[in-house]
Each structure stands twice: as structure tokens, then as C-alpha cells.
């Protein structure tokens, strides 16, 4: 069976390194960089510089998870601000 985790070579700050990530996480990173208008190398370098996780691959997964979690929270807040209150006690026409 083929491994779902793929080792990928990247250059960070002029140094070659590798990360092992599933395609879904790698593709999410590319989508995030596209939306931000930055390069994948730049995003990964900034994650690497501020990471608290033991390894870069884990830090990248955590970044993707937090990115989409934050996006969900923002969308939920926008939705709840747009809700129209229903006035109770008024019969609806049938």
C-alpha cells in the first residue's frame, strides 16, 4: 500500500530541507499562499521561524488546522450578525 504521507523537498532561507505531509495538507498550504499572494517558500519559512512544534511537518499541519478553524469562526460570526430576529406572537399566513 502506498504511503499517504509524501516527503517533499523545500528551500527555506537558502537551505534545503524536507517535510513529510499528506497531499491534503500540502494542497491546503498552496491554497492559503495563493489567497495571500505569497510564495509557498515564504509561508513555510515564516511558519518555521515561529513554530513551537517539535518538527516542521507538525508545525505545518497545525498552521493549516488553525487557519481553517479561524476562517470558520469568522464566517460563523458574520452569519450570526446577519441573522434576522423572528418576532414571536405573530401568526404566519397559510
Residue frames as a rotation matrix with the C-alpha (Angstrom) as fourth column:
UNK 1
0.580 0.815 0.000 0.00
0.815 -0.580 0.000 0.00
0.000 0.000 -1.000 0.00
UNK 2
-0.159 -0.610 0.776 1.29
0.570 -0.699 -0.433 3.44
0.806 0.373 0.459 -0.93
UNK 3
-0.506 -0.104 -0.856 2.01
0.827 -0.338 -0.449 5.79
-0.243 -0.935 0.257 1.96
UNK 4
0.539 0.777 0.325 -0.36
0.816 -0.578 0.029 8.72
0.211 0.250 -0.945 2.28
UNK 5
0.733 -0.408 -0.544 2.48
0.028 -0.782 0.623 10.86
-0.679 -0.472 -0.562 3.64
UNK 6
0.716 -0.478 0.509 4.81
0.619 0.098 -0.779 12.25
0.322 0.873 0.366 0.99
UNK 7
0.167 -0.760 -0.628 8.27
0.650 -0.394 0.650 13.63
-0.741 -0.517 0.428 1.64
UNK 8
0.797 0.164 0.581 8.75
0.557 -0.572 -0.602 16.96
0.234 0.804 -0.547 -0.13
UNK 9
-0.249 -0.941 -0.230 11.93
0.958 -0.274 0.085 18.97
-0.143 -0.199 0.970 -0.57
UNK 10
0.829 0.470 0.303 11.76
0.497 -0.868 -0.014 22.71
0.256 0.162 -0.953 0.02
UNK 11
-0.340 -0.924 0.178 14.23
0.727 -0.378 -0.573 25.57
0.596 -0.065 0.800 0.36
UNK 12
0.825 0.526 -0.206 13.94
0.521 -0.569 0.636 27.80
0.217 -0.632 -0.744 3.42
UNK 13
0.847 -0.491 -0.206 16.31
-0.307 -0.767 0.564 30.72
-0.435 -0.414 -0.800 3.78
UNK 14
0.317 -0.738 -0.595 18.64
-0.916 -0.077 -0.393 29.28
0.245 0.670 -0.701 1.18
UNK 15
-0.704 -0.543 0.459 18.83
-0.660 0.738 -0.140 25.88
-0.263 -0.401 -0.878 2.89
UNK 16
-0.239 0.591 -0.771 17.29
-0.575 0.554 0.603 22.73
0.783 0.587 0.207 1.51
UNK 17
-0.771 0.105 0.628 15.13
-0.516 0.475 -0.713 20.70
-0.373 -0.874 -0.312 3.88
UNK 18
-0.697 0.587 -0.412 12.26
-0.047 0.536 0.843 18.27
0.716 0.607 -0.346 3.62
UNK 19
-0.527 0.648 0.549 8.84
-0.784 -0.121 -0.609 17.88
-0.328 -0.752 0.572 5.15
UNK 20
-0.946 0.307 -0.101 6.57
0.252 0.897 0.363 14.87
0.202 0.318 -0.926 5.22
UNK 21
-0.605 0.784 -0.139 2.95
-0.521 -0.521 -0.676 15.84
-0.602 -0.336 0.724 4.61
UNK 22
-0.236 0.669 0.705 -0.23
0.663 0.641 -0.386 14.34
-0.710 0.376 -0.595 3.29
UNK 23
-0.657 0.015 0.754 -1.48
0.701 -0.357 0.618 15.73
0.278 0.934 0.223 -0.04
UNK 24
0.414 0.906 0.088 -4.45
0.784 -0.403 0.471 17.41
0.463 -0.126 -0.878 1.66
UNK 25
0.564 -0.270 -0.780 -2.18
0.533 -0.603 0.594 19.47
-0.630 -0.751 -0.197 3.91
UNK 26
-0.559 -0.821 0.113 0.22
0.582 -0.292 0.758 20.30
-0.590 0.490 0.642 1.08
UNK 27
-0.414 0.496 0.763 -2.64
0.764 -0.266 0.588 21.41
0.494 0.827 -0.269 -1.17
UNK 28
0.669 0.650 -0.361 -4.14
0.737 -0.518 0.434 23.46
0.095 -0.557 -0.825 1.67
UNK 29
0.055 -0.743 -0.667 -0.82
0.524 -0.547 0.653 25.27
-0.850 -0.385 0.359 2.13
UNK 30
-0.793 -0.340 0.506 -0.76
0.598 -0.275 0.752 26.06
-0.117 0.899 0.422 -1.60
UNK 31
0.083 0.912 0.402 -4.35
0.815 -0.294 0.498 27.35
0.573 0.286 -0.768 -1.45
UNK 32
0.634 0.108 -0.766 -3.52
0.669 -0.574 0.472 29.54
-0.389 -0.812 -0.436 1.54
UNK 33
-0.390 -0.855 -0.341 -0.47
0.473 -0.504 0.723 31.04
-0.790 0.121 0.601 -0.19
UNK 34
-0.610 0.245 0.754 -2.49
0.732 -0.191 0.654 31.68
0.304 0.951 -0.063 -3.32
UNK 35
0.467 0.884 -0.018 -5.13
0.790 -0.408 0.458 33.52
0.398 -0.228 -0.889 -1.29
UNK 36
0.595 -0.325 -0.735 -2.46
0.467 -0.604 0.646 35.59
-0.654 -0.727 -0.208 0.44
UNK 37
0.968 -0.244 0.056 -0.49
-0.067 -0.471 -0.879 36.30
0.241 0.848 -0.473 -2.72
UNK 38
0.307 -0.910 0.278 2.75
-0.899 -0.181 0.399 34.91
-0.313 -0.372 -0.874 -1.34
UNK 39
-0.053 -0.410 -0.911 5.04
-0.682 0.681 -0.266 32.04
0.729 0.607 -0.316 -2.21
UNK 40
0.820 0.321 -0.474 4.94
0.014 0.816 0.577 28.66
0.573 -0.480 0.664 -0.56
UNK 41
-0.035 -0.930 -0.365 8.59
0.712 0.233 -0.662 29.03
0.701 -0.283 0.654 0.47
UNK 42
-0.591 -0.156 0.792 7.86
-0.249 -0.898 -0.363 32.36
0.767 -0.412 0.491 2.16
UNK 43
0.424 0.833 0.355 4.89
-0.684 0.038 0.728 30.98
0.593 -0.551 0.587 4.10
UNK 44
0.750 -0.173 -0.638 6.77
0.368 0.911 0.187 27.87
0.549 -0.375 0.747 5.21
UNK 45
-0.357 -0.931 0.079 9.76
0.499 -0.261 -0.827 29.99
0.790 -0.255 0.557 6.26
UNK 46
-0.372 0.273 0.887 7.53
-0.621 -0.784 -0.019 32.19
0.690 -0.558 0.461 8.42
UNK 47
0.772 0.630 -0.084 5.88
-0.402 0.585 0.704 29.13
0.493 -0.510 0.705 10.00
UNK 48
0.397 -0.724 -0.564 9.32
0.612 0.667 -0.426 27.64
0.684 -0.176 0.707 10.62
UNK 49
-0.512 -0.668 0.540 10.57
0.108 -0.673 -0.731 30.83
0.852 -0.316 0.417 12.28
UNK 50
-0.357 0.456 0.815 7.66
-0.844 -0.531 -0.073 31.00
0.400 -0.714 0.574 14.71
UNK 51
0.250 0.542 -0.802 6.97
-0.229 0.838 0.495 27.32
0.941 0.060 0.334 15.31
UNK 52
-0.020 -0.172 0.985 6.63
-1.000 0.007 -0.019 25.78
-0.003 -0.985 -0.172 18.73
UNK 53
0.927 0.365 0.084 6.10
-0.358 0.930 -0.087 22.24
-0.110 0.050 0.993 17.49
UNK 54
0.378 -0.821 0.429 9.00
-0.059 0.441 0.896 19.82
-0.924 -0.363 0.118 17.63
UNK 55
-0.552 -0.596 0.583 9.24
0.543 0.274 0.794 19.43
-0.633 0.755 0.172 13.87
UNK 56
-0.834 0.132 -0.536 8.35
-0.399 -0.816 0.418 21.45
-0.382 0.562 0.733 10.80
UNK 57
-0.785 0.572 -0.239 5.89
0.109 0.507 0.855 18.93
0.610 0.645 -0.460 9.38
UNK 58
-0.295 0.676 -0.675 3.83
0.955 0.234 -0.183 19.07
0.034 -0.699 -0.715 12.57
UNK 59
-0.558 0.028 -0.829 4.01
0.253 -0.946 -0.202 22.87
-0.790 -0.323 0.521 12.61
UNK 60
-0.936 0.213 -0.281 2.66
-0.341 -0.349 0.873 22.98
0.088 0.912 0.400 9.04
UNK 61
-0.520 0.786 -0.334 -0.27
0.569 0.610 0.551 20.72
0.637 0.097 -0.765 9.91
UNK 62
-0.255 0.392 -0.884 -1.10
0.880 -0.285 -0.380 22.83
-0.401 -0.875 -0.272 12.98
UNK 63
-0.815 -0.090 -0.572 -0.90
-0.080 -0.961 0.266 26.02
-0.574 0.263 0.776 10.89
UNK 64
-0.836 0.527 -0.151 -3.36
-0.111 0.107 0.988 24.64
0.537 0.843 -0.031 8.32
UNK 65
-0.314 0.736 -0.600 -5.73
0.861 0.487 0.146 23.45
0.400 -0.471 -0.787 11.03
UNK 66
-0.350 0.137 -0.927 -5.68
0.647 -0.681 -0.344 26.83
-0.678 -0.720 0.149 12.80
UNK 67
-0.964 -0.025 -0.264 -6.07
-0.164 -0.723 0.671 28.72
-0.208 0.690 0.693 9.52
UNK 68
-0.617 0.770 -0.160 -9.27
0.071 0.257 0.964 26.89
0.784 0.584 -0.213 8.61
UNK 69
-0.212 0.519 -0.828 -10.54
0.970 0.213 -0.114 26.92
0.117 -0.828 -0.548 12.19
UNK 70
-0.625 -0.081 -0.777 -10.10
0.321 -0.933 -0.162 30.71
-0.712 -0.350 0.609 12.33
UNK 71
-0.945 0.290 -0.150 -11.78
-0.255 -0.367 0.894 31.04
0.204 0.884 0.421 8.95
UNK 72
-0.402 0.826 -0.396 -14.75
0.606 0.564 0.562 29.01
0.687 -0.014 -0.727 10.21
UNK 73
-0.263 0.262 -0.929 -15.07
0.887 -0.312 -0.339 31.17
-0.379 -0.913 -0.150 13.33
UNK 74
-0.848 -0.081 -0.524 -15.01
-0.062 -0.966 0.250 34.39
-0.527 0.244 0.814 11.24
UNK 75
-0.802 0.582 -0.138 -17.68
-0.115 0.075 0.990 33.07
0.586 0.810 0.007 8.89
UNK 76
-0.261 0.711 -0.653 -19.85
0.871 0.465 0.159 31.97
0.417 -0.527 -0.740 11.81
UNK 77
-0.483 0.034 -0.875 -19.56
0.581 -0.735 -0.349 35.45
-0.655 -0.677 0.335 13.38
UNK 78
-0.942 0.152 -0.298 -20.56
-0.318 -0.685 0.656 37.09
-0.104 0.713 0.694 10.10
UNK 79
-0.593 0.754 -0.282 -23.52
0.267 0.515 0.814 34.74
0.760 0.407 -0.507 9.78
UNK 80
-0.208 0.542 -0.814 -24.76
0.978 0.141 -0.156 35.38
0.030 -0.828 -0.560 13.31
UNK 81
-0.706 -0.071 -0.705 -24.50
0.209 -0.972 -0.112 39.15
-0.677 -0.226 0.700 12.78
UNK 82
-0.883 0.350 -0.314 -26.71
-0.437 -0.366 0.822 38.84
0.173 0.863 0.476 9.70
UNK 83
-0.722 0.656 -0.221 -29.43
0.675 0.738 -0.017 36.78
0.152 -0.161 -0.975 11.34
UNK 84
-0.551 0.661 0.510 -32.86
-0.379 -0.742 0.552 38.37
0.744 0.111 0.659 11.25
UNK 85
-0.948 0.212 0.237 -34.70
-0.161 0.322 -0.933 38.05
-0.274 -0.923 -0.271 14.54
UNK 86
-0.545 0.830 -0.119 -38.10
0.347 0.353 0.869 36.39
0.763 0.433 -0.480 14.37
UNK 87
-0.681 0.397 0.615 -40.81
-0.692 -0.622 -0.365 38.21
0.238 -0.675 0.699 16.24
UNK 88
-0.906 0.352 -0.236 -42.82
0.404 0.887 -0.225 35.83
0.130 -0.299 -0.945 18.34
UNK 89
-0.483 0.812 -0.329 -46.56
0.280 -0.214 -0.936 36.05
-0.830 -0.544 -0.124 18.70
UNK 90
-0.160 0.428 -0.889 -47.31
-0.831 -0.545 -0.113 36.85
-0.533 0.721 0.443 15.07
UNK 91
0.303 0.360 0.882 -49.13
0.121 0.904 -0.411 34.22
-0.945 0.232 0.231 13.09
UNK 92
-0.785 -0.574 -0.233 -47.76
-0.212 -0.105 0.972 33.35
-0.583 0.812 -0.039 9.70
UNK 93
0.130 0.844 -0.521 -50.20
-0.914 -0.102 -0.394 33.41
-0.385 0.527 0.757 6.77
UNK 94
-0.285 -0.164 0.944 -51.06
-0.004 0.985 0.170 29.98
-0.959 0.045 -0.281 5.39
